[in-house]
Amino acid sequence: MRSVRTFALPALTAALLAALTSCGGSAVGSDDSTTHTTDAKGSRAYGKCKVTGARGSIHLKTVEKGTLTVVGDLPSPGWWNGDTVRQIDSGYEYCMAANLAYRAGLSKLTVRNVSFDALVAGKAQDFDMALAEISITDARRKVVDFSSPYFSSDIGVLVESGSKVTKDNIAGLRLGVKQGTTGADFVRDRLQPKSRPKVFAGDVELQAALQAGQIDAALTDVAIVLGKAQESKGKLKVIGQYDTGESYGALYPKGGKNSAALDGAIDAMKKDGTLDKLSSTYLAEAFGGDPAAIAVWSAK
């Protein structure tokens, strides 16, 4: 089992914005198997998140009464901040979920860790929504539902500092990708490297393989690799990106009854500036730079 954590509204004075990522699945990790609950007594915040909008402005039928259950591939710098699931209390997607729970009038937010490939394969159970930097694709829509887009998604190239990888030689090198991602599909179908890329279960394993010299470059979402580069304190860097035209969306169980209400709340947070604030507060710090400044490469 992988870890489960439940958040509830703490004190009214909490003022920091945070972000939440979630993804779906029924398996929970063994390293963080406890559930943490904080009593809610009319306060406005979850973790370190500052919530916006009107409490109770949308209605949801959740899998657990009074709780929004969100799953994700956790943690993830900038999106879900913390060394373990138990410690997550801020980040873009974390606070995005917190705001949705608040606008639904729910006093608790439960976060559960699930593998990314299980999530996008529609194998997740017992959750209300997933936030895990998930690109919206037609293939995935066959088994799950998506919200309207909330963040652009391109594929970044992460290498060790001092690497000789370039846009011209990358297809002939040892590449690594994350299982079940559009990045893995892009490398296979568009980049078409000479050697079959190595596939890893998650971002942690992908980064470890790069630092151990098992691969020459790791390719996955720019938003993720920038966070990994920042986290490495100069050992890793992002040297290029491929424009995919894709976007992230919240993932819902197929045929769920909450899609319209959640979509309306997400669109409202785009219009009222809540998501922009989360991005400037958490992603800019985690990325350590502007994604738009990274050179755009073409797949030949």
Summary of the structure (lengths in Angstrom):
residues: 300
radius of gyration: 18.5
end to end distance: 42.3
largest distance: 59.0
contacts: 1132
relative contact order: 0.19
helix: 29%
strand: 23%
